[in-house]
Amino acid sequence: MENTFVTISSAGPNRDLSKATREQPLWDEHAAFIDQLIAEGFILMGGPLVDEAGAMLIVNADDENEVREKLENDPWMKHGILKLESVKRWEIFIDTRN
């Protein structure tokens, strides 16, 4: 059974705060990784936290371990551009997209 999770990441120690998101090292590799997770149906929504240099993702997974295992392979996580701060199971009550 798949559940919905919210993930919050912060700027990692190797993030260059003087550069925009798409100017960070390994942008192309990170974008390709994220695109693959979208194609698999894992990522539903996501994007940068503009004022914090971090990111938020809404994902589908069986459990928290699956979320962490998938995201640890992100080139930005591996190289310290992002740091995963939290993974929380989320029960959606309101969704105006439907």
N, C-alpha and C positions, 0 to 999 in steps of 0.2 A: 504494500500500500504506500503510495507516495504522499508525502506531506509537503507543506510549503514552509520555507525558511527564509529569514532575513539575515543577511550577512553584512557586517560593517567592518571595513578595513581603514586603517590609518596610513599616513605617509610612513614609509619605511626609512631606515637609516641611509639608504642610497638614493632616495628621491631628491631630485634637484628642484628645490622650492622656487628657484628663479625661472623655471621653465614651465610652460603649459603642459597639460596632460599628454597631448599628442607629440610633444617635443621630448618626452622622457626617453632614456635609453631603453632599447628593446620594445619600442612601441609596436612595430610590425608583428613581432612574435607574440606579444600580449594580445593584440587585436585578433590574430589568427586563432589563438587558443580560445578566446572568448567566443568568436564566431562559431567554432566547433561545438562548444557547450550549448550555444543557442540552437544549432542544427540538431543536436541530440535531444532537445526539449528540456534540458537541465535548467538553463537560465530563462526566466520569464521577463524580467525587467532589470535594469541596472544603469549605473552611471556614476560619475564623479560627484563627490560632496564638494561643491565649488569653493567654499571658504575654508575647508579643512585639508585639502590635498589627499583625501581618502576616497572611498567609494562605498556604495551600497548596492547589493544584489538581492533580488527576489528569485529564489530557486525552488525546484521540485526535487525531492530526494526521499529515500526511505527513512533515513535517520541522519543525525548530526555527523556521525563518522563518515558517511558517504560524502557529505558536503565538504568536510575538511580534507578528505583524501583527494577529491577532485581538484579543489582549489590549491592544494599544495604543489600541483604541477604547473601552475601559472608561472611563466617566466618572471613576472614582476614579483611574485611571492618568493620564488627561488633566489632572486638577486636583490632582495631587500628594497624594492621600490614601493611595494605595498606590504603591509603587515596585517594579517587577519586578527581582528580584535574580538569579534563575537559572532556566534551563530545561534539564532533563536528560532524556535518553532513558532509559526504564526498561523493563527486560525483567522481566516478572512471572514469578516461579517459584512463588510460593505465593499461592493465592487461595481462602480457605475459604468464600467466598460461593456457590460452585458446588456 
